[in-house]
């Protein structure tokens, strides 16, 4: 709603804005009651066991993911991964190499 000074007075605008804030707070409270309090993603700290369980679930559908989606999933979970190559490059030098995870740090 635009304030023009003629269509609505400043006092009416202030009252209307307060009503909107109250309505917004009421809707937020209802949503919280339905879904419960949720910790914002920025404040969540994953434990290594959570990452391992998620990785196990991912493996069930891993073959259906495109390479870029696989990469994004791993980068989202892990800040650092230490791997050890356990074989030769598939298809020649510079190609993907079978490896095992030695250690990792979560985001």
Helices and strands as residue ranges (DSSP letters): H 10-35, G 41-43, H 48-59, G 62-64, H 67-77, E 78-89, E 97-106
